[in-house]
Amino acid sequence: MKKLLKLLPFTITKREKYAIWIAGALIAVVILMQAIIFPLVEKRQQLNRQIEVQTQTLKEMLVLKADYEGTKKIADSERGRMAGRSSGFTLFSFLDTLAGQVGLKDRIAYMKPSKTTLENTPYALSVVETKLQNITMKQLTSYLYRIETSNNLVRVKGLSISKTGKQAGTVDAVLMAETFDTR
């Protein structure tokens, strides 16, 4: 450095030499900060953001896993209940038998069965529309209760009740019951 200073056409005071050294040190520090420290800090922040995102994703996956396991448990239970049905179970005969037990068999105006196959599954959806005429609300609730609480996985999908003028305290009801069957 002394040789470089001797080559200069002018003389530099001690104070100016210190200023040049300080300026050089500052430039070196700035270059060091720009080239090494700032990229390291930015990379660390980026990694921390990625960790936060991945942690959130993991939490969501754990929630989805718990939902899946709960749904799978229910599905397995339902499959077991379907397997426990009597052989030759049909929704039509089940509803007809229940109507006889409740004393509604002579009140059935019609029963319309239908079956829809479900794509990509081994199941079909059986639906029976039943119209009951001149029944009491007690008879209807007893019938609905027996349908819904049976172990045959039968659900009432829809119910329409209308008051009739034929007898006091009686109604007409149209109900849609459904269940899954194996094909």
Residue pairs with C-beta under 8 A, 6 or more apart in sequence:
5 12
5 17
12 20
78 153
81 151
81 152
81 153
82 153
82 180
82 182
84 151
85 151
85 152
85 153
89 152
89 181
90 113
90 126
90 181
91 113
91 126
91 127
91 128
91 154
91 177
91 178
91 179
91 181
92 111
92 113
92 126
92 128
94 150
94 152
94 154
95 111
95 128
95 130
95 147
95 154
95 177
96 105
96 108
96 111
98 143
98 146
98 147
98 150
99 105
99 107
99 108
99 130
99 132
99 143
101 146
102 139
102 142
102 143
102 146
103 139
104 132
104 135
104 139
104 143
107 132
107 133
107 134
107 135
107 139
108 130
108 131
108 132
108 133
109 131
109 132
109 133
110 129
110 130
110 131
111 128
111 129
111 130
111 131
112 128
112 129
112 130
113 126
113 127
113 128
114 126
114 127
114 128
114 129
115 124
115 125
115 126
115 127
115 181
116 124
116 125
116 127
117 124
117 183
118 124
118 125
118 180
122 182
122 183
123 180
123 181
123 182
123 183
124 180
124 181
124 182
124 183
125 178
125 179
125 180
125 181
126 178
126 179
126 180
126 181
127 157
127 176
127 177
127 178
128 176
128 177
128 178
129 174
129 175
129 176
130 174
130 175
130 177
131 172
131 173
131 174
132 140
132 143
132 172
132 173
132 174
132 175
133 164
133 172
134 164
134 166
134 167
134 170
134 172
135 170
135 171
135 172
135 173
136 169
136 170
136 171
137 169
137 171
140 161
140 171
140 173
144 156
144 159
144 175
147 154
147 155
147 156
147 177
148 154
148 155
148 156
152 179
153 179
153 180
154 177
154 178
154 179
155 177
155 178
155 179
156 175
156 176
156 177
157 176
157 177
157 178
158 175
158 176
159 173
159 174
159 175
159 176
160 173
160 174
160 175
161 171
161 172
161 173
162 171
162 172
162 173
163 171
164 170
164 171
164 172
